[in-house]
C-alpha cells in the first residue's frame, strides 16, 4: 500500500489521493511541516504514477523542498522580515556558542545575505536550525511561516518557478495535461498514438526531441 505520511492516509487509488490531499490541506495546522513535506512528495509521486492531476497549492509548495535545484521563494525576503520583526519585538537572543549569544535579527540578516549565494536547500536547513535555536517554531502558522514555506513556498503563486517548455505551456501545464484524457486524445490525433504514449510516459524527454514549431503546437493543445 501507499501512504501520504508513514502508514497513515492511504493513497493507493485516485480517489484516495484526492481524499488525503483534501484532508491534509483542510487540517494543515495539525501537521508538522516535515510531515507536510513528506505528504506532498508522496502524493505528488503517486499522483504521477496514476496520472492524477493535483492542483492543490500546498502540495506544490511543500514538495518543492525535496526537488533538486529548487528555486528560492520570491517571498523569502518577506518571511525573513517577519522573523526579524519578531526577534526585535521579543528581544530574542540566539546562542551561537556555549558562551556567546547574538541578537536574532542580526543572525537573520546574515542568513538573508548568504541565501543569495547558497542553494535553497542549504538556506532551508540553516533557517530550520535558527528557528529551533530561537524558539520561533512556536509561532508557525500564526506569526511566521515554517522554514519550508519560507524558503520554497508562495502564498498565492505556488508555480512561481514555472518554465515554459512548449510554446506557452509550462512544466506544470504539461504535468497536468498528460492526466487529461481529452487533451491526450487530441495529442494522439495530431501526432499519432505512439507519440502520445511516449509523451504520456516521459513528456519532458519527448519535448526535448521536438522541433520548435511542434513544441508550440503541442503546447497549444496542452493549454487547451
Long-range contacts (C-beta under 8 A, 24 or more apart in sequence): 2-42, 2-46, 3-42, 4-38, 4-39, 4-42, 4-43, 5-31, 5-35, 5-38, 5-39, 5-42, 9-39, 11-42, 11-43, 11-46, 13-50, 14-50, 14-52, 17-43, 17-46, 17-47, 17-50, 17-52, 17-54, 18-52, 21-54, 21-56, 21-59, 22-56, 24-58, 25-56, 25-58, 25-59, 28-58, 28-141, 29-141, 33-62, 33-140, 33-146, 33-147, 33-148, 33-149, 34-148, 36-62, 36-146, 36-148, 37-62, 37-63, 37-65, 37-66, 37-148, 40-66, 41-66, 48-175, 51-178, 51-179, 51-200, 52-179, 53-176, 53-179, 53-180, 55-176, 57-154, 57-158, 58-158, 60-158, 60-159, 60-172, 61-148, 61-149, 61-152, 61-153, 61-154, 61-158, 62-148, 62-149, 62-152, 62-153, 64-152, 64-153, 64-161, 65-121, 65-124, 65-148, 65-151, 65-152, 69-119, 70-120, 70-121, 70-152, 70-161, 71-120, 71-152, 71-160, 71-161, 72-115, 72-120, 72-123, 72-151, 72-152, 73-149, 73-150, 73-151, 73-152, 73-153, 73-154, 73-160, 74-154, 74-157, 74-160, 75-150, 75-153, 75-154, 75-155, 76-112, 76-115, 76-123, 76-150, 76-151, 77-112, 79-144, 79-145, 79-149, 79-150, 79-151, 80-108, 80-111, 80-112, 80-150, 82-143, 82-144, 82-145, 83-108, 83-131, 83-136, 83-144, 84-108, 84-109, 86-136, 86-139, 86-143, 86-144, 87-134, 87-136, 92-134, 92-135, 92-136, 94-130, 94-133, 94-134, 95-133, 104-130, 104-134, 104-136, 107-134, 120-151, 120-152, 123-151, 124-148, 124-151, 124-152, 127-151, 164-219, 165-204, 165-207, 165-215, 165-219, 166-207, 166-210, 166-215, 166-216, 166-218, 166-219, 166-222, 167-215, 167-216, 167-217, 167-218, 167-219, 167-220, 167-223, 168-219, 168-220, 168-223, 169-218, 169-219, 169-220, 169-222, 169-223, 171-204, 173-219, 173-222, 173-223, 174-203, 174-204, 174-207, 174-222, 175-203, 177-203, 177-221, 177-222, 177-223, 178-203, 180-224, 183-221, 183-222, 183-224, 186-221, 187-218, 187-221, 187-222, 190-217, 190-218, 190-221, 191-218
